[in-house]
């Protein structure tokens, strides 16, 4: 009896190319110029499952939007590690599927993996989620895209500020990098716009996806009195379910987690990647150069908010809606001085106000006053 072994596109590419090379013939693996002009094939690569209620699901939902576009074929692979495996996946998409636009979505895919593939395939466009692209050093067929989702965390904070009875809110975070610190700070600043006495306890797990530590951190925050929890990890599923199971309210991140905690979900800061991917694909189909450093916030359609849940009061809804309207108009600054950091220093001085795209926030290395936790 012959046993068929499971094979993903990475191992299939390796065996197919090896076999074809042995007889000196590989042309069927490559798309012809005519085929490339007739249609656009787009590749999406995810570090985790597409249904993780988080980072990967948000990108997969974006990919689903462009699947409906005329002339577009989408190829996807999930659970691809941030190792040489992602290079094999990219090569497979390019050589087997004819992909000419590739989105390696995870942070660790950029260097060296995407950069190596970009050098090897100069006619293919690669766009990476994040802000790592540098004009002076990176290939022009690569680029970065990202969104100002701290605005969404500020709105999460407003909902949390009204819902909290203990005046303690909690944040489960992966790593103390600037984007994560900005989200933590924005969450507390939003809550403190409701009640300046509110504090935020943060626990760093050390990795983007560690379900056991995320559950432990959530329980520890609630044990210390936090009654509203949010997070910045790849999949908020464990955090949301654990918090709701303990009776705490939840503010979501990346995607909509309301199905996991329908009575306790206040709102959530979500990515709207469908809009971003539609823009890239439309430009690629038209032969228009793709941007190398693309960013936007709520008003640009890069970020959206989950619907407000049943735990949000009418008073909270009014402030939430009014602040959202200011953000959509481009007239709201999350970081307005004076703001102290949690070590007593001046983070933002009186009279200063920074838009979320300000360079001062790109390298944020502090937690604001009222955040209980350490970046070290």
C-alpha positions as CSV (number, residue, x, y, z in Angstrom):
1,X,0.0,0.0,0.0
2,X,1.4,3.4,-1.0
3,X,1.3,6.0,1.8
4,X,0.8,9.6,0.6
5,X,2.7,12.1,2.7
6,X,1.2,15.6,3.4
7,X,3.0,18.3,1.4
8,X,2.9,22.0,1.6
9,X,3.9,24.4,-1.1
10,X,7.4,24.8,0.3
11,X,8.3,21.1,0.1
12,X,6.4,20.8,-3.2
13,X,8.5,23.5,-4.7
14,X,11.7,21.8,-3.5
15,X,10.9,18.4,-4.8
16,X,9.4,19.7,-8.1
17,X,12.3,22.0,-8.9
18,X,14.8,19.3,-8.0
19,X,13.2,16.7,-10.2
20,X,12.8,19.1,-13.2
21,X,16.4,20.3,-12.8
22,X,17.6,16.7,-13.0
23,X,16.3,16.4,-16.6
24,X,17.3,20.0,-17.4
25,X,13.8,21.3,-17.8
26,X,11.9,23.8,-15.6
27,X,10.1,26.3,-17.8
28,X,6.6,25.1,-16.8
29,X,7.2,26.4,-13.3
30,X,7.4,30.0,-14.5
31,X,4.5,32.2,-15.7
32,X,4.9,33.6,-19.2
33,X,4.9,37.3,-19.9
34,X,1.6,37.0,-21.6
35,X,0.0,35.3,-18.5
36,X,1.5,37.9,-16.2
37,X,-0.1,40.7,-18.2
38,X,-3.5,39.0,-18.5
39,X,-4.1,38.7,-14.7
40,X,-2.6,39.6,-11.4
41,X,-1.7,36.9,-8.9
42,X,-1.2,38.1,-5.3
43,X,0.4,36.1,-2.5
44,X,-0.4,36.4,1.2
45,X,1.7,34.7,3.9
46,X,0.7,34.4,7.5
47,X,2.7,33.4,10.6
48,X,-0.3,31.8,12.3
49,X,-3.8,30.5,11.4
50,X,-6.1,32.6,9.3
51,X,-8.9,32.2,11.9
52,X,-6.9,33.3,15.0
53,X,-9.3,36.2,15.9
54,X,-6.3,38.5,15.6
55,X,-3.3,39.6,13.5
56,X,-3.5,36.9,10.9
57,X,-7.3,36.9,10.6
58,X,-7.2,40.7,10.0
59,X,-4.9,40.2,7.0
60,X,-6.9,37.2,5.8
61,X,-10.1,39.3,5.9
62,X,-8.2,41.9,3.8
63,X,-7.2,39.2,1.3
64,X,-10.8,38.1,1.0
65,X,-11.8,41.5,-0.1
66,X,-9.5,41.5,-3.2
67,X,-10.5,37.9,-4.1
68,X,-13.7,39.5,-5.4
69,X,-11.8,41.9,-7.7
70,X,-11.8,41.3,-11.4
71,X,-8.7,39.6,-12.8
72,X,-7.2,38.9,-9.4
73,X,-6.1,35.5,-8.2
74,X,-5.1,35.2,-4.5
75,X,-2.8,32.5,-3.2
76,X,-2.3,32.1,0.6
77,X,-0.3,30.1,3.1
78,X,-0.8,30.1,6.9
79,X,1.4,28.9,9.8
80,X,4.7,29.9,8.0
81,X,7.5,30.4,10.6
82,X,9.8,33.5,10.5
83,X,12.6,31.3,9.1
84,X,13.9,30.3,5.7
85,X,10.6,28.6,5.3
86,X,9.0,31.9,4.4
87,X,11.6,32.3,1.6
88,X,10.5,28.9,0.2
89,X,6.9,30.0,0.4
90,X,7.6,33.2,-1.5
91,X,9.5,31.3,-4.2
92,X,6.7,28.8,-4.5
93,X,4.1,31.6,-5.0
94,X,6.3,33.3,-7.6
95,X,7.4,30.2,-9.5
96,X,4.4,27.9,-9.2
97,X,1.6,30.4,-9.0
98,X,3.0,33.3,-11.0
99,X,2.6,35.8,-8.1
100,X,3.9,39.3,-9.0
101,X,2.7,41.0,-5.8
102,X,3.5,39.3,-2.5
103,X,2.5,40.4,1.0
104,X,4.6,38.6,3.7
105,X,2.6,39.9,6.6
106,X,4.6,39.0,9.8
107,X,7.2,41.3,11.4
108,X,10.0,38.8,11.2
109,X,9.5,38.1,7.5
110,X,11.2,41.3,6.5
111,X,14.9,40.9,7.2
112,X,16.6,38.9,5.7
113,X,13.8,36.8,4.1
114,X,11.8,39.3,2.1
115,X,14.8,41.3,1.2
116,X,16.6,38.2,-0.1
117,X,13.7,37.3,-2.3
118,X,13.4,40.9,-3.5
119,X,17.0,40.8,-4.8
120,X,16.4,37.5,-6.4
121,X,13.2,38.5,-8.1
122,X,13.5,42.2,-9.1
123,X,10.3,42.1,-11.2
124,X,8.1,41.0,-8.3
125,X,6.7,43.6,-5.9
126,X,6.9,42.8,-2.1
127,X,5.1,44.8,0.6
128,X,5.6,44.1,4.3
129,X,3.3,45.0,7.2
130,X,5.2,47.4,9.5
131,X,7.5,50.4,9.2
132,X,10.8,48.7,8.5
133,X,11.4,49.9,4.9
134,X,14.3,52.4,4.4
135,X,14.8,54.2,1.1
136,X,18.5,54.4,1.4
137,X,19.1,50.7,2.0
138,X,16.2,48.6,0.8
139,X,15.3,47.5,-2.8
140,X,12.8,49.7,-4.5
141,X,10.6,46.6,-5.3
142,X,10.0,46.3,-1.6
143,X,8.0,48.5,0.8
144,X,6.1,48.8,4.1
145,X,2.6,49.6,5.0
146,X,1.0,50.2,8.5
147,X,-1.8,52.0,10.3
148,X,-2.1,54.4,13.2
149,X,-4.1,52.0,15.4
150,X,-3.2,53.8,18.5
151,X,-6.1,56.0,17.7
152,X,-8.3,53.0,18.1
153,X,-6.6,52.1,21.4
154,X,-7.4,55.6,22.7
155,X,-11.1,55.0,21.8
156,X,-10.8,51.6,23.5
157,X,-9.6,53.6,26.6
158,X,-12.7,55.8,26.5
159,X,-15.0,52.8,26.6
160,X,-12.8,51.3,29.3
161,X,-12.8,54.4,31.4
162,X,-16.6,54.5,31.6
163,X,-16.9,50.8,32.2
164,X,-14.3,50.4,35.0
165,X,-15.6,50.4,38.5
166,X,-12.2,49.7,40.2
167,X,-10.4,52.5,38.3
168,X,-7.8,49.8,37.2
169,X,-7.5,48.6,33.7
170,X,-5.1,46.0,32.3
171,X,-3.0,45.5,29.2
172,X,-1.4,42.2,28.1
173,X,1.5,43.0,25.8
174,X,4.0,41.0,23.8
175,X,7.2,43.1,23.7
176,X,8.1,46.6,24.7
177,X,8.7,48.0,21.2
178,X,7.6,51.5,20.3
179,X,4.3,50.5,18.6
180,X,3.3,48.4,21.6
181,X,4.2,51.2,24.1
182,X,2.2,53.6,22.0
183,X,-0.8,51.4,22.2
184,X,-0.5,51.0,26.0
185,X,-0.1,54.8,26.4
186,X,-3.0,55.5,24.1
187,X,-5.3,53.1,25.9
188,X,-4.6,54.7,29.3
189,X,-4.8,58.3,27.9
190,X,-8.2,57.5,26.5
191,X,-9.4,56.1,29.9
192,X,-7.9,59.1,31.7
193,X,-9.9,61.5,29.5
194,X,-12.9,60.0,31.3
195,X,-11.3,59.7,34.8
196,X,-7.8,61.0,35.5
197,X,-7.6,58.7,38.5
198,X,-7.5,55.5,36.4
199,X,-4.3,53.5,36.2
200,X,-3.2,50.7,33.8
201,X,-1.3,47.7,34.8
202,X,0.8,46.1,32.0
203,X,2.3,42.6,31.8
204,X,4.7,41.7,29.0
205,X,4.7,38.1,27.9
206,X,7.9,38.3,25.8
207,X,6.5,36.8,22.6
208,X,3.8,37.5,20.1
209,X,2.0,34.2,20.6
210,X,2.2,32.4,24.0
211,X,-1.3,31.3,25.0
212,X,-0.4,30.0,28.4
213,X,1.4,33.2,29.4
214,X,-1.4,35.3,28.0
215,X,-3.9,33.5,30.1
216,X,-1.7,33.8,33.2
217,X,-1.2,37.5,32.5
218,X,-4.9,38.1,32.1
219,X,-5.7,36.3,35.4
220,X,-2.9,38.2,37.2
221,X,-4.2,41.6,36.0
222,X,-7.8,40.7,37.2
223,X,-6.4,39.4,40.5
224,X,-4.8,42.8,41.0
225,X,-8.1,44.5,40.5
226,X,-8.3,45.3,36.8
227,X,-11.9,45.1,35.5
228,X,-11.3,46.0,31.8
229,X,-8.6,44.2,29.7
230,X,-7.1,44.8,26.3
231,X,-3.9,43.5,24.7
232,X,-1.3,43.7,21.9
233,X,-0.5,40.1,21.0
234,X,-1.0,38.2,17.7
235,X,-4.2,36.5,18.8
236,X,-6.4,38.2,21.5
237,X,-8.6,35.1,21.6
238,X,-7.1,33.7,24.9
239,X,-7.1,37.1,26.5
240,X,-10.7,37.9,25.5
241,X,-12.1,34.5,26.6
242,X,-10.1,34.5,29.9
243,X,-11.1,38.0,30.8
244,X,-14.8,37.5,30.0
245,X,-14.8,34.2,31.9
246,X,-13.6,36.1,35.0
247,X,-16.3,38.7,34.6
248,X,-14.1,41.5,33.3
249,X,-14.9,43.7,30.3
250,X,-12.8,43.3,27.1
251,X,-11.5,45.8,24.5
252,X,-10.4,44.1,21.3
253,X,-7.4,44.4,19.0
254,X,-6.5,43.5,15.4
255,X,-9.9,42.0,14.6
256,X,-13.4,41.7,16.0
257,X,-13.5,39.5,19.1
258,X,-17.1,40.2,20.1
259,X,-18.2,36.6,19.2
260,X,-15.9,35.4,21.9
261,X,-17.4,37.6,24.7
262,X,-20.7,39.1,23.4
263,X,-21.8,40.5,26.7
264,X,-18.4,41.7,27.9
265,X,-16.9,43.1,24.6
266,X,-17.0,46.9,24.7
267,X,-15.4,47.7,21.4
268,X,-12.1,47.0,19.6
269,X,-9.4,48.6,17.5
270,X,-9.4,46.7,14.2
271,X,-7.3,46.8,11.0
272,X,-9.2,47.6,7.7
273,X,-6.6,45.9,5.5
274,X,-9.2,45.3,2.7
275,X,-9.0,49.0,1.9
276,X,-5.2,49.0,1.8
277,X,-4.9,45.8,-0.3
278,X,-7.5,47.1,-2.7
279,X,-5.4,50.2,-3.2
280,X,-2.2,48.2,-3.8
281,X,-3.9,45.8,-6.2
282,X,-5.6,48.6,-8.2
283,X,-2.3,50.3,-8.6
284,X,-0.6,47.1,-9.7
285,X,-3.3,46.3,-12.3
286,X,-3.0,49.9,-13.7
287,X,0.8,49.7,-13.9
288,X,1.0,52.6,-11.4
289,X,4.1,52.5,-9.1
290,X,3.3,51.2,-5.6
291,X,4.1,53.3,-2.6
292,X,7.2,52.2,-0.6
293,X,6.1,53.6,2.7
294,X,2.3,53.7,3.0
295,X,0.4,54.6,6.2
296,X,-2.9,55.9,7.4
297,X,-5.3,56.0,10.3
298,X,-9.0,56.0,10.9
299,X,-9.8,58.8,8.5
300,X,-7.7,57.1,5.8
301,X,-9.6,53.8,6.1
302,X,-6.6,51.8,7.5
303,X,-8.2,51.3,10.9
304,X,-11.8,50.8,12.1
305,X,-13.6,50.2,15.3
306,X,-15.7,47.3,16.4
307,X,-19.3,48.1,17.0
308,X,-20.0,49.2,20.6
309,X,-21.2,46.4,22.8
310,X,-24.1,46.2,25.3
311,X,-21.8,47.2,28.2
312,X,-21.2,50.7,26.8
313,X,-23.3,53.3,28.5
314,X,-25.1,56.1,26.6
315,X,-22.7,58.7,28.1
316,X,-19.8,56.6,27.0
317,X,-21.3,56.4,23.5
318,X,-21.6,60.1,23.2
319,X,-17.9,60.8,24.1
320,X,-16.7,57.9,22.0
321,X,-18.6,59.2,18.9
322,X,-17.5,62.8,19.5
323,X,-13.8,61.8,19.7
324,X,-14.1,59.5,16.7
325,X,-15.6,62.3,14.7
326,X,-12.6,64.5,15.6
327,X,-10.2,61.8,14.6
328,X,-12.0,61.3,11.3
329,X,-11.7,65.1,10.7
330,X,-8.0,64.9,11.4
331,X,-8.2,67.4,14.2
332,X,-7.4,65.2,17.2
333,X,-4.0,64.5,18.9
334,X,-3.8,61.6,21.3
335,X,-0.5,63.0,22.8
336,X,-1.2,66.5,24.1
337,X,1.1,68.0,26.8
338,X,1.7,68.1,29.6
339,X,2.2,64.4,29.9
340,X,4.7,62.8,32.4
341,X,6.2,59.4,31.9
342,X,5.8,56.8,34.6
343,X,9.2,57.7,36.0
344,X,8.3,61.3,36.6
345,X,10.0,62.8,33.5
346,X,8.5,65.1,31.0
347,X,7.2,63.0,28.1
348,X,5.2,65.7,26.3
349,X,5.6,69.3,27.6
350,X,2.7,71.8,28.0
351,X,1.7,73.3,24.7
352,X,3.0,70.3,22.6
353,X,0.7,68.1,20.7
354,X,1.7,65.2,18.4
355,X,-0.3,63.6,15.6
356,X,0.2,59.9,15.6
357,X,2.4,60.0,12.6
358,X,4.8,62.3,14.3
359,X,8.5,61.2,14.3
360,X,8.6,61.7,18.1
361,X,6.1,58.8,18.4
362,X,7.9,56.5,16.0
363,X,10.7,55.8,18.5
364,X,8.5,55.9,21.7
365,X,10.5,54.4,24.6
366,X,8.4,55.4,27.6
367,X,5.2,54.5,29.4
368,X,3.1,57.4,30.5
369,X,2.3,58.3,34.1
370,X,-0.3,56.0,35.5
371,X,1.0,52.9,33.7
372,X,2.2,50.4,36.3
373,X,4.8,48.3,34.6
374,X,8.3,48.4,33.2
375,X,9.8,48.3,29.7
376,X,13.0,46.6,31.0
